[in-house]
Amino acid sequence: MADARLPLVPRIKLGSQGLEVSAQGLGCMSMSGNYGPPKPEEDMIHLIRYAVNELGVTFLDTSDIYGPHHNELLLGKALKGIREKVQLATKFGIYYEDGKAIFRGDPDYVRACCEASLKRLEVDCIDLYYVHRIDASIPIEVTVGEMKKLVEEGKIKYVGLSEASASTIRRAHAVHPITAVQLEWSLWTRDAEREVIPTCRELGIGIVPFSPLGQDNDMRKTSQPRFTSENMDQNVELFLKLNDLAARKGCTPGQLALAWLQHQGKDVAPIPGTTKQKNLEENVGAFNVKLSKEDLEELESFFHLNCAAGARYRQQSELNVSVERGSNEVSDCYGAVIWATPVDRITV
């Protein structure tokens, strides 16, 4: 039973095609590794069902690359008996070969990935299906054209993009309405505010921020650029300012960061990830944090564009997430080994 002091997560319309989701979702990636070994399956099933049944966190986010495949298989088990309550989002478009991430979006690959995800998730239809990364070797119109066919066949309901530029979003939306764009957006990372977020709002596309607490703001991840020695001091200073305002508001720094994001509009549904019930409850508790105009102005005074020192990822130049490159191949920049297979070896 959830703490009575915790709010039930409100509902919002995501995009303009009719999808309704919880205003805060649950990113499930870390349940299958990436930040250490995969967590015990029964514990994660319990956590997912607790989020849905007790807290109203019904917008669940996964991908075929998480595990790989493990995370979708986990979700398939967790959804038994609660499928009708859940808005299920998954993604395709990345696989690893010889230590390099390959972005792929040709029609055969799109269809094969969708069929495999449906089997792993044990569902007849995926609510929101994202292109995880843009394949620059294929026109986005071709990729989304195949996704449109999947909508017409009833295999997916809504189409999304992840980490796409404003121009790509416009081109994709002209082929089939895009319901949501997933991107990194937080106090620490605000570059999407220049072009991508305004474009989404112009077109009536929902915004789904991942890493809403800030990429790599776990102080133990000192191998990442923002917490190397040359960047540490500036970023710690930012964190201390956040911590000071959080103390005055009677909340945690993480709740304050989420509250700021949740104050950015009714078209925003962040998907913080966790493997612990206490962290899940803390995230939901952000809805109890009310920010005044003065609070928002104070946050904006030090968390402005380019406030954080250092790139989001190692080898940032090879993982430009706002402007697609001329190549669909990048080195492994995630700091974790994620392995998937080409289309002719996709397994369930």
C-alpha positions as CSV (number, residue, x, y, z in Angstrom):
1,M,0.0,0.0,0.0
2,A,1.4,3.4,-1.0
3,D,2.0,6.1,1.6
4,A,-1.2,8.2,1.9
5,R,0.8,11.4,1.6
6,L,1.9,10.5,-1.9
7,P,-0.2,12.0,-4.7
8,L,-1.9,9.9,-7.4
9,V,0.0,10.9,-10.5
10,P,-2.2,13.1,-12.7
11,R,-3.1,12.3,-16.3
12,I,-2.2,14.3,-19.4
13,K,-2.8,14.2,-23.1
14,L,0.4,13.4,-24.9
15,G,0.4,14.8,-28.4
16,S,-2.7,15.6,-30.3
17,Q,-3.7,12.1,-31.6
18,G,-5.6,11.0,-28.4
19,L,-2.9,9.3,-26.3
20,E,-3.5,9.8,-22.5
21,V,-0.7,8.9,-20.1
22,S,0.4,9.5,-16.5
23,A,2.1,12.8,-16.2
24,Q,5.2,11.0,-14.9
25,G,6.3,7.7,-16.5
26,L,8.7,5.0,-15.4
27,G,11.9,4.4,-17.4
28,C,12.7,0.7,-17.1
29,M,16.1,0.5,-18.7
30,S,18.2,0.1,-15.4
31,M,16.1,-2.9,-14.3
32,S,18.0,-4.9,-17.0
33,G,21.5,-3.6,-16.3
34,N,23.4,-0.6,-17.7
35,Y,24.1,0.7,-14.1
36,G,25.2,-2.7,-12.8
37,P,23.9,-6.2,-13.2
38,P,20.2,-6.8,-14.0
39,K,18.0,-6.7,-10.9
40,P,16.1,-9.7,-9.5
41,E,13.1,-10.3,-11.8
42,E,10.5,-10.7,-9.1
43,D,11.6,-7.5,-7.4
44,M,11.3,-5.6,-10.7
45,I,7.9,-7.1,-11.5
46,H,6.7,-6.0,-8.0
47,L,8.0,-2.5,-8.5
48,I,6.3,-2.1,-11.9
49,R,3.0,-3.3,-10.6
50,Y,3.3,-1.1,-7.5
51,A,3.9,1.9,-9.8
52,V,0.9,1.1,-11.9
53,N,-1.6,-0.1,-9.2
54,E,-0.7,2.1,-6.2
55,L,0.8,5.3,-7.7
56,G,-0.9,5.6,-11.0
57,V,2.4,5.6,-12.9
58,T,1.1,3.9,-16.0
59,F,3.4,5.2,-18.8
60,L,6.1,2.5,-19.0
61,D,9.2,3.0,-21.2
62,T,11.5,0.3,-22.6
63,S,13.5,-0.6,-25.8
64,D,14.7,-3.7,-27.6
65,I,18.3,-2.6,-26.9
66,Y,17.9,-2.7,-23.1
67,G,19.4,-6.0,-22.1
68,P,19.2,-6.5,-25.0
69,H,15.7,-7.9,-25.1
70,H,15.7,-8.7,-21.4
71,N,13.8,-5.5,-20.5
72,E,11.0,-6.2,-22.9
73,L,10.7,-9.8,-21.7
74,L,10.5,-8.4,-18.1
75,L,7.8,-6.0,-19.1
76,G,5.9,-8.8,-20.8
77,K,5.8,-10.7,-17.5
78,A,5.0,-7.7,-15.4
79,L,2.0,-6.6,-17.6
80,K,0.1,-9.8,-17.0
81,G,-3.2,-8.8,-15.5
82,I,-2.6,-5.0,-15.7
83,R,-2.1,-4.5,-19.5
84,E,-5.3,-2.5,-19.8
85,K,-4.0,0.1,-17.3
86,V,-0.7,0.7,-19.0
87,Q,0.5,2.9,-21.8
88,L,3.4,0.9,-23.2
89,A,6.2,2.5,-25.1
90,T,9.2,0.7,-26.7
91,K,11.8,1.6,-29.2
92,F,13.9,0.2,-32.1
93,G,16.7,1.5,-34.2
94,I,20.0,0.6,-32.5
95,Y,22.1,-2.5,-32.6
96,Y,25.8,-3.1,-31.8
97,E,28.4,-4.6,-34.1
98,D,32.1,-4.9,-33.4
99,G,31.9,-2.5,-30.5
100,K,30.0,0.2,-32.5
101,A,26.4,1.3,-32.3
102,I,24.6,1.1,-35.6
103,F,21.5,3.1,-36.2
104,R,19.1,1.4,-38.6
105,G,15.8,2.4,-40.0
106,D,15.1,0.6,-43.3
107,P,11.6,-0.9,-43.7
108,D,12.6,-4.6,-43.3
109,Y,14.4,-3.8,-40.0
110,V,11.5,-1.7,-38.7
111,R,9.0,-4.4,-39.3
112,A,11.2,-7.2,-38.0
113,C,11.9,-5.3,-34.8
114,C,8.2,-4.6,-34.2
115,E,7.2,-8.2,-34.7
116,A,10.0,-9.3,-32.3
117,S,9.0,-6.7,-29.6
118,L,5.4,-7.7,-29.8
119,K,6.4,-11.3,-29.0
120,R,8.7,-10.4,-26.2
121,L,6.2,-8.1,-24.6
122,E,3.4,-10.6,-25.1
123,V,1.0,-8.0,-26.5
124,D,-1.0,-7.6,-29.6
125,C,-0.3,-3.9,-30.0
126,I,2.4,-1.4,-28.8
127,D,0.9,1.9,-27.7
128,L,3.8,4.1,-28.6
129,Y,6.6,3.0,-30.9
130,Y,9.7,5.2,-31.2
131,V,12.6,5.4,-33.6
132,H,15.3,5.2,-30.9
133,R,18.0,6.9,-33.0
134,I,17.8,8.3,-36.5
135,D,19.5,6.4,-39.3
136,A,21.0,9.1,-41.4
137,S,21.6,6.7,-44.3
138,I,17.8,6.3,-44.8
139,P,15.3,9.2,-45.4
140,I,13.2,9.5,-42.3
141,E,10.2,9.5,-44.6
142,V,11.0,5.9,-45.4
143,T,11.3,4.8,-41.8
144,V,8.1,6.5,-40.7
145,G,6.3,5.3,-43.8
146,E,6.8,1.7,-42.6
147,M,5.7,2.7,-39.1
148,K,2.5,4.2,-40.7
149,K,1.8,0.8,-42.2
150,L,2.2,-0.8,-38.7
151,V,-0.4,1.6,-37.4
152,E,-2.7,0.7,-40.2
153,E,-2.2,-3.0,-39.4
154,G,-3.0,-2.4,-35.8
155,K,0.4,-3.5,-34.5
156,I,1.2,0.0,-33.0
157,K,-1.1,2.8,-32.1
158,Y,1.1,5.9,-32.0
159,V,4.5,6.9,-33.6
160,G,7.4,8.6,-31.8
161,L,10.9,9.8,-32.4
162,S,13.8,9.8,-30.0
163,E,16.7,12.3,-30.1
164,A,15.7,13.8,-33.5
165,S,16.5,17.3,-34.9
166,A,13.7,19.8,-35.5
167,S,14.0,19.4,-39.3
168,T,13.7,15.6,-39.0
169,I,10.6,15.9,-36.7
170,R,9.0,18.1,-39.3
171,R,9.7,15.7,-42.2
172,A,8.5,12.7,-40.2
173,H,5.3,14.5,-39.1
174,A,4.5,15.2,-42.7
175,V,4.4,11.5,-43.4
176,H,2.4,10.4,-40.3
177,P,1.5,12.4,-37.2
178,I,4.2,12.1,-34.5
179,T,2.7,11.7,-31.1
180,A,5.8,12.2,-28.9
181,V,9.4,13.0,-29.1
182,Q,11.8,11.6,-26.4
183,L,14.8,13.7,-25.6
184,E,17.1,14.6,-22.7
185,W,15.7,17.6,-20.9
186,S,16.5,18.6,-17.4
187,L,17.9,21.6,-15.4
188,W,21.3,20.3,-16.4
189,T,20.6,19.8,-20.1
190,R,18.5,22.4,-21.9
191,D,19.8,22.6,-25.4
192,A,16.5,21.1,-26.8
193,E,14.8,24.4,-25.8
194,R,16.5,26.2,-28.7
195,E,14.7,24.4,-31.6
196,V,13.3,20.9,-30.8
197,I,10.9,21.8,-28.0
198,P,9.4,24.8,-29.9
199,T,9.0,22.6,-33.0
200,C,7.2,19.9,-31.0
201,R,4.8,22.5,-29.5
202,E,4.1,24.1,-32.9
203,L,3.2,20.7,-34.3
204,G,1.2,19.5,-31.2
205,I,3.7,16.8,-30.3
206,G,4.2,15.6,-26.7
207,I,7.6,15.8,-25.0
208,V,9.0,12.9,-23.1
209,P,12.2,13.8,-21.2
210,F,14.6,11.0,-20.2
211,S,17.3,11.5,-17.6
212,P,15.1,14.3,-16.0
213,L,17.2,14.3,-12.9
214,G,20.3,15.1,-15.1
215,Q,22.6,12.8,-17.0
216,D,25.4,11.4,-14.7
217,N,24.4,13.5,-11.6
218,D,25.1,10.4,-9.6
219,M,28.4,11.6,-8.1
220,R,29.9,8.1,-8.3
221,K,30.0,8.2,-12.1
222,T,33.3,10.1,-12.2
223,S,34.3,8.6,-15.6
224,Q,31.7,10.8,-17.3
225,P,32.7,14.2,-18.6
226,R,30.6,16.3,-16.2
227,F,32.3,14.8,-13.2
228,T,35.9,14.6,-14.3
229,S,38.3,16.8,-12.4
230,E,38.3,19.7,-14.8
231,N,34.4,20.0,-14.7
232,M,33.6,18.8,-11.2
233,D,33.9,22.1,-9.3
234,Q,31.5,24.0,-11.5
235,N,28.9,21.2,-11.5
236,V,29.1,20.6,-7.8
237,E,28.5,24.3,-7.3
238,L,25.3,24.0,-9.3
239,F,24.2,21.0,-7.3
240,L,24.8,22.9,-4.0
241,K,22.6,25.7,-5.2
242,L,19.9,23.2,-6.1
243,N,20.3,21.5,-2.7
244,D,20.0,24.9,-0.9
245,L,16.6,25.7,-2.6
246,A,15.4,22.2,-2.1
247,A,16.1,22.5,1.6
248,R,14.1,25.7,1.7
249,K,11.2,24.0,-0.1
250,G,11.3,21.0,2.2
251,C,12.0,18.5,-0.6
252,T,14.9,16.6,-2.0
253,P,17.1,18.0,-4.9
254,G,15.7,15.3,-7.2
255,Q,12.1,16.3,-6.4
256,L,12.9,19.9,-7.1
257,A,14.5,19.0,-10.5
258,L,11.4,17.0,-11.4
259,A,9.1,19.7,-10.1
260,W,10.8,22.2,-12.4
261,L,10.3,20.0,-15.4
262,Q,6.7,19.3,-14.5
263,H,6.1,23.1,-14.3
264,Q,7.2,23.4,-18.0
265,G,3.8,22.5,-19.5
266,K,1.0,20.0,-19.7
267,D,2.6,18.5,-22.7
268,V,5.6,17.1,-20.8
269,A,5.8,13.5,-19.3
270,P,9.2,12.8,-17.9
271,I,10.3,9.2,-17.4
272,P,12.7,8.9,-14.5
273,G,14.1,5.5,-14.1
274,T,14.7,3.6,-10.9
275,T,14.9,0.1,-9.4
276,K,14.0,1.0,-5.9
277,Q,10.5,1.6,-4.4
278,K,11.7,4.5,-2.2
279,N,13.1,6.3,-5.2
280,L,9.9,5.7,-7.1
281,E,7.9,7.2,-4.3
282,E,10.3,10.1,-4.0
283,N,9.9,10.8,-7.7
284,V,6.1,10.8,-7.5
285,G,6.4,13.1,-4.4
286,A,7.6,15.8,-6.8
287,F,4.0,16.5,-7.6
288,N,3.6,17.8,-4.0
289,V,6.3,20.4,-4.7
290,K,4.8,23.8,-5.7
291,L,7.1,26.3,-7.3
292,S,6.4,30.0,-7.2
293,K,7.4,32.5,-9.9
294,E,10.2,33.5,-7.6
295,D,11.4,29.9,-7.2
296,L,11.4,29.3,-11.0
297,E,13.3,32.6,-11.5
298,E,15.9,31.5,-8.9
299,L,16.4,28.2,-10.6
300,E,16.6,29.8,-14.0
301,S,19.3,32.2,-12.7
302,F,21.9,29.5,-12.3
303,F,20.5,26.6,-14.4
304,H,20.5,28.3,-17.7
305,L,21.5,27.0,-21.2
306,N,25.0,25.6,-21.1
307,C,25.3,25.9,-17.4
308,A,26.8,22.5,-16.9
309,A,30.5,22.0,-17.6
310,G,31.3,19.1,-19.8
311,A,29.6,17.0,-22.5
312,R,26.6,14.7,-21.7
313,Y,28.5,11.6,-22.8
314,R,32.0,10.6,-23.5
315,Q,33.0,11.1,-27.2
316,Q,30.1,13.6,-27.4
317,S,31.2,14.5,-31.0
318,E,30.3,11.0,-32.0
319,L,26.9,11.0,-30.4
320,N,25.3,14.3,-31.4
321,V,21.8,13.8,-30.3
322,S,20.2,16.9,-31.7
323,V,21.6,17.0,-35.3
324,E,21.8,13.7,-37.2
325,R,25.1,12.9,-38.7
326,G,25.9,11.8,-42.2
327,S,26.8,8.3,-40.9
328,N,24.6,5.9,-39.0
329,E,27.6,4.4,-37.1
330,V,29.0,5.7,-33.9
331,S,31.4,4.3,-31.3
332,D,30.1,3.0,-28.0
333,C,29.5,6.2,-26.0
334,Y,27.2,4.9,-23.3
335,G,29.7,3.6,-20.8
336,A,28.0,0.2,-20.7
337,V,28.0,-2.8,-23.0
338,I,24.7,-3.1,-24.8
339,W,24.6,-5.8,-27.5
340,A,21.9,-6.5,-30.1
341,T,21.8,-8.3,-33.5
342,P,21.2,-7.4,-37.2
343,V,17.7,-7.9,-38.6
344,D,18.5,-11.4,-40.0
345,R,19.3,-12.6,-36.5
346,I,16.6,-10.9,-34.5
347,T,15.3,-13.4,-31.9
348,V,12.4,-13.3,-29.4
